[in-house]
Amino acid sequence: MRKIVLQPQDFSLSDEYGLLRQRSRGSGAVVTFVGLVRDLEGDSELKYLSIQHYPGMTEKLISQTVDESFERWTIKCVTVIHRVGKLTPSDQIVFIGVSALHRADAFLAGQFIMDYIKTRATLWKRVHYKDRSEWVREKVSDNLAAGRWRLTHE
């Protein structure tokens, strides 16, 4: 089972965990990750973050990543919720939830999904400070994290 949603509104961690757990009967582990908007980028205080996406394409790319996680690990359910629009510091950005018979598969699949969302999904972030705004550039560390999965799959 899978749930993939892009939305501007916030999500309830408790509700999403509850739904995932309910759909995961027989699982031995549920792993969740929630990404938050940081209030500082370097030395600059962030006013807000805006996230844009390519409707239809973004969901397709996330779905392909989730499909690949089901091929690689023995997992039961996956939930991915990614917010779009204007977000302020400490807002929730992303929820990743994975259930599996064993914790290792759930942890690995969750990391894989998050690493690939950071590098594959058509999501664009713009940070807005008091005196300027700029697009968030691709990070070498994100590409290295995603690259380790290519190495472990060959």
C-alpha positions in Angstrom: 0.0 0.0 0.0 1.1 3.5 -0.7 0.1 7.1 -0.2 1.7 9.9 -2.0 0.4 13.5 -1.5 1.7 16.9 -2.3 -0.2 19.6 -0.5 0.1 23.2 0.9 -1.6 22.4 4.2 0.1 20.9 7.2 -0.2 17.3 8.2 -0.7 15.6 11.6 2.2 13.3 12.5 -0.1 11.5 14.9 -2.8 10.9 12.3 -0.4 9.8 9.6 1.4 7.4 11.9 -2.0 6.0 13.0 -3.1 5.4 9.5 0.1 3.8 8.5 0.1 1.6 11.5 -3.6 0.6 10.9 -2.7 -0.4 7.3 0.4 -2.3 8.4 -1.1 -5.3 10.3 1.5 -8.0 10.7 4.5 -5.5 10.4 7.2 -5.5 13.1 8.3 -1.9 12.5 7.0 1.5 11.5 9.7 4.1 10.8 8.8 7.8 10.3 10.7 10.9 9.3 9.6 14.5 9.4 11.6 17.2 7.8 11.3 20.8 9.2 12.0 24.3 7.9 15.2 25.5 9.6 15.2 29.1 10.9 18.8 29.8 9.8 20.6 29.3 6.5 24.2 30.1 7.2 24.3 33.4 9.1 21.0 34.6 7.7 17.6 34.4 9.5 15.0 32.9 7.3 11.6 34.7 6.9 10.0 31.9 4.9 10.6 29.2 2.4 8.6 28.7 -0.8 8.4 25.3 -2.5 7.2 24.9 -6.0 6.6 21.7 -7.9 5.7 20.4 -11.4 2.2 19.0 -10.9 1.8 15.5 -12.2 5.6 15.0 -12.8 6.6 15.4 -9.2 4.1 12.8 -8.0 5.2 10.5 -10.8 8.9 10.7 -9.8 8.1 10.2 -6.1 5.9 7.2 -7.1 8.8 5.7 -9.1 11.0 6.1 -6.1 8.5 4.4 -3.9 8.1 1.6 -6.5 11.9 1.1 -6.4 11.8 0.9 -2.6 9.3 -2.0 -2.8 11.6 -3.8 -5.2 14.7 -3.4 -3.0 13.3 -4.2 0.4 10.5 -6.2 2.0 8.2 -3.4 3.0 4.5 -3.3 3.5 3.3 0.3 3.4 4.8 3.7 2.4 3.4 7.2 3.0 5.0 10.3 1.5 3.6 13.7 2.1 5.5 16.7 0.8 4.2 20.3 1.4 4.4 23.0 -1.3 3.8 26.7 -1.1 4.9 29.1 1.6 6.4 27.6 4.8 7.8 29.4 7.8 10.6 28.3 10.2 9.8 25.2 12.2 6.9 24.2 9.8 6.8 20.6 8.8 7.9 20.0 5.1 7.9 16.3 4.6 6.6 13.1 6.1 8.0 9.7 5.2 6.5 6.6 6.8 7.5 3.0 6.0 6.3 -0.2 7.6 8.0 -3.6 7.3 8.2 -6.9 8.9 11.8 -6.0 10.1 13.1 -2.6 11.2 16.2 -2.7 8.9 14.1 -2.8 5.8 11.9 0.1 7.1 14.9 2.3 8.0 16.7 1.7 4.7 13.6 2.2 2.6 12.8 5.4 4.4 16.4 6.8 3.9 16.3 5.8 0.3 13.0 7.5 -0.4 14.1 10.7 1.3 17.5 10.8 -0.4 15.9 10.3 -3.8 13.2 12.9 -3.2 16.0 15.4 -2.5 17.7 14.7 -5.8 15.0 13.3 -8.2 11.7 15.0 -7.5 10.9 18.2 -9.4 10.7 20.4 -6.3 12.2 23.9 -6.2 12.9 25.8 -3.0 13.4 29.5 -2.7 14.5 31.0 0.6 13.4 34.4 1.6 15.4 36.5 4.0 14.8 40.0 5.3 16.9 41.6 2.6 16.9 39.1 -0.2 15.7 35.8 -1.7 17.5 33.1 -3.6 16.9 29.7 -5.1 18.3 26.7 -3.1 21.0 25.1 -5.0 21.6 21.4 -5.3 23.9 20.1 -2.5 26.8 17.8 -3.1 25.9 16.0 0.2 22.4 15.2 -1.2 23.9 13.8 -4.4 26.4 11.7 -2.4 23.6 10.3 -0.2 21.6 9.4 -3.3 24.7 8.0 -5.0 25.3 5.4 -2.3 22.0 3.7 -3.3 23.2 3.4 -6.9 26.3 1.7 -5.7 24.4 -0.8 -3.4 22.0 -1.7 -6.3 24.6 -2.7 -8.9 
